[in-house]
Amino acid sequence: MMMLLGITSICCIAIAVVAFLAISFILLLQIFIYMTTGVCKSQKKMNGKTVIITGCTSGIGKETAFDLANRGARLIMACRNVAAAKNLKDQFVKETGNNNIIVKKLDLSSLKSVREFAEQINREENRLDVLIHNAGTAETFKKKTTDDGLEMTMATNQYGPFLLTHLLIDLMKQSAPSRIVVVASELYRLASLNLDNLNPTTTLPAYLYYVSKYANIVFTMELARRLKGTGVTANCLHPGLIDSGIWRNVPAPLSWGLQIIVKGFFKTPKQGAQTTIHLAVSDELDNVTGKYYLDCREYGLSQSIKNHTNAKKFWELSENIVQLKSTDPKI
Ligand SMILES: NC(=O)c1ccc[n+]([C@@H]2O[C@H](COP(=O)([O-])OP(=O)(O)OC[C@H]3O[C@@H](n4cnc5c(N)ncnc54)[C@H](OP(=O)(O)O)[C@@H]3O)[C@@H](O)[C@H]2O)c1
């Protein structure tokens, strides 16, 4: 009996020690994340500037949109879920006192929706100072194809933004100096771009998320090269690993373990929005183009992603994929 009590006590102490160490580790890591995370220090007001941000109903986009509304920008919330965006808009107006916020329907997975959105913007807006390509989707196993026959992740994360950039570029050139900001990801390092199969409808979507982020960076670098001298800059970023909606399509039981990691170790959406905000507003980026940022600082890219010949080829092939017309602006 005494021996059993002794073993039980030792087990209890061991569990308490392990729990203490685990909690301490998480707390220390949280402090580390808090200390090292980039913060946009710019106090710049955005009154008189028009900003479009895609996919701002949740996560990083929502926090970025709030910040820009708070700085006085005319904010165009380009969202797929219009009802959710309208509710959020009312909240932003109430909290920031900025009445210059509008919601427009945009489904980046549909070439038709991208064209309709751009057509409205070109008709109704007289300037566009900042275009933020924030919207993104990630699937794990479910393969999906859009109405245009494109693979869903690539269509939403890369081809929709590619077409949108073309259709809005004249307005941005007229408004120069203006900025294009692309939310990419460090996860690009796990992928590469197969130029012989740019519509990979049979590939695992989880991998295609990395590919789409690789494509975002190649696109931004080539865009910056093509826009040299126009007054329109293009930069991209990794926001960090964020506790946002992007993980929602991970199925159980994978999601159980993931949720512990996401809640315990990842940045908040507000922290995750800082680098996007920095690229959108900071004066120090006035003449910066073709760069990649992390934690509000310029960050190095892998050698392979900087291949200019591949980027040029990717661009030309993408023009066919999004069915760019001879009457559309060329970049
Ligand atoms: N979270 C991370 O750790 C992380 C890391 C690196 C990069 N990123 C990037 O950060 C960006 C923002 O993602 P998040 O983490 O904030 O995720 P999120 O909370 O899921 O937000 C994604 C946003 O994109 C919108 N969206 C999805 N599909 C769309 C479509 N077809 N058309 C228009 N909008 C669409 C969503 O709108 P609905 O409400 O309609 O779904 C939502 O507002 C993404 O580009 C993502 O790849 C995230």
The ligand as an SDF file (V2000), in Angstrom:
LIG
                    3D

 48 52  0  0  0  0  0  0  0  0999 V2000
   -2.2830   32.5470  -41.6290 N   0  0  0  0  0  0  0  0  0  0  0  0
   -1.0030   32.3700  -41.9060 C   0  0  0  0  0  0  0  0  0  0  0  0
   -0.2260   31.7910  -41.1220 O   0  0  0  0  0  0  0  0  0  0  0  0
   -0.4460   32.8890  -43.1970 C   0  0  0  0  0  0  0  0  0  0  0  0
    0.9360   32.7350  -43.4450 C   0  0  0  0  0  0  0  0  0  0  0  0
    1.4560   33.2150  -44.6370 C   0  0  0  0  0  0  0  0  0  0  0  0
    0.6390   33.8380  -45.5510 C   0  0  0  0  0  0  0  0  0  0  0  0
   -0.7070   33.9550  -45.3030 N   0  0  0  0  0  0  0  0  0  0  0  0
   -1.5360   34.6370  -46.3100 C   0  0  0  0  0  0  0  0  0  0  0  0
   -2.2480   35.7040  -45.6940 O   0  0  0  0  0  0  0  0  0  0  0  0
   -3.3860   36.0220  -46.4930 C   0  0  0  0  0  0  0  0  0  0  0  0
   -4.5930   36.2240  -45.5990 C   0  0  0  0  0  0  0  0  0  0  0  0
   -4.9520   34.9690  -45.0400 O   0  0  0  0  0  0  0  0  0  0  0  0
   -5.4110   34.7660  -43.5310 P   0  0  0  0  0  0  0  0  0  0  0  0
   -4.3430   33.9770  -42.8730 O   0  0  0  0  0  0  0  0  0  0  0  0
   -5.8400   36.0390  -42.9350 O   0  0  0  0  0  0  0  0  0  0  0  0
   -6.6270   33.7590  -43.7520 O   0  0  0  0  0  0  0  0  0  0  0  0
   -8.2250   33.9210  -43.6110 P   0  0  0  0  0  0  0  0  0  0  0  0
   -8.5760   34.3720  -42.2380 O   0  0  0  0  0  0  0  0  0  0  0  0
   -8.7690   32.6380  -44.0920 O   0  0  0  0  0  0  0  0  0  0  0  0
   -8.5860   35.0880  -44.6330 O   0  0  0  0  0  0  0  0  0  0  0  0
   -8.6120   34.8410  -46.0140 C   0  0  0  0  0  0  0  0  0  0  0  0
   -9.5150   35.8560  -46.6760 C   0  0  0  0  0  0  0  0  0  0  0  0
   -9.4990   35.5820  -48.0860 O   0  0  0  0  0  0  0  0  0  0  0  0
  -10.8370   35.5670  -48.5380 C   0  0  0  0  0  0  0  0  0  0  0  0
  -11.0230   34.7210  -49.7020 N   0  0  0  0  0  0  0  0  0  0  0  0
  -10.8470   33.3810  -49.8210 C   0  0  0  0  0  0  0  0  0  0  0  0
  -11.1730   32.9740  -51.0480 N   0  0  0  0  0  0  0  0  0  0  0  0
  -11.5590   34.0790  -51.7380 C   0  0  0  0  0  0  0  0  0  0  0  0
  -12.0260   34.3150  -53.0550 C   0  0  0  0  0  0  0  0  0  0  0  0
  -12.1960   33.3090  -53.9410 N   0  0  0  0  0  0  0  0  0  0  0  0
  -12.3160   35.5780  -53.4230 N   0  0  0  0  0  0  0  0  0  0  0  0
  -12.1880   36.6060  -52.5620 C   0  0  0  0  0  0  0  0  0  0  0  0
  -11.7760   36.4520  -51.2880 N   0  0  0  0  0  0  0  0  0  0  0  0
  -11.4660   35.1990  -50.8870 C   0  0  0  0  0  0  0  0  0  0  0  0
  -11.6390   35.0460  -47.3670 C   0  0  0  0  0  0  0  0  0  0  0  0
  -12.9900   35.4310  -47.5540 O   0  0  0  0  0  0  0  0  0  0  0  0
  -14.2840   34.5210  -47.1850 P   0  0  0  0  0  0  0  0  0  0  0  0
  -14.8020   35.1130  -45.9150 O   0  0  0  0  0  0  0  0  0  0  0  0
  -15.2100   34.7370  -48.3260 O   0  0  0  0  0  0  0  0  0  0  0  0
  -13.7990   33.1100  -47.0620 O   0  0  0  0  0  0  0  0  0  0  0  0
  -10.9670   35.7650  -46.2050 C   0  0  0  0  0  0  0  0  0  0  0  0
  -11.4830   37.0640  -46.0620 O   0  0  0  0  0  0  0  0  0  0  0  0
   -3.5180   34.8770  -47.4980 C   0  0  0  0  0  0  0  0  0  0  0  0
   -3.0200   35.2950  -48.7440 O   0  0  0  0  0  0  0  0  0  0  0  0
   -2.6180   33.7850  -46.9310 C   0  0  0  0  0  0  0  0  0  0  0  0
   -2.1210   32.9460  -47.9280 O   0  0  0  0  0  0  0  0  0  0  0  0
   -1.2540   33.5090  -44.1480 C   0  0  0  0  0  0  0  0  0  0  0  0
  1  2  1  0
  2  3  2  0
  2  4  1  0
  4  5  1  0
  4 48  2  0
  5  6  2  0
  6  7  1  0
  7  8  2  0
  8  9  1  0
  8 48  1  0
  9 10  1  0
  9 46  1  0
 10 11  1  0
 11 12  1  0
 11 44  1  0
 12 13  1  0
 13 14  1  0
 14 15  2  0
 14 16  1  0
 14 17  1  0
 17 18  1  0
 18 19  2  0
 18 20  1  0
 18 21  1  0
 21 22  1  0
 22 23  1  0
 23 24  1  0
 23 42  1  0
 24 25  1  0
 25 26  1  0
 25 36  1  0
 26 27  1  0
 26 35  1  0
 27 28  2  0
 28 29  1  0
 29 30  1  0
 29 35  2  0
 30 31  1  0
 30 32  2  0
 32 33  1  0
 33 34  2  0
 34 35  1  0
 36 37  1  0
 36 42  1  0
 37 38  1  0
 38 39  2  0
 38 40  1  0
 38 41  1  0
 42 43  1  0
 44 45  1  0
 44 46  1  0
 46 47  1  0
M  CHG  2   8   1  16  -1
M  END
$$$$
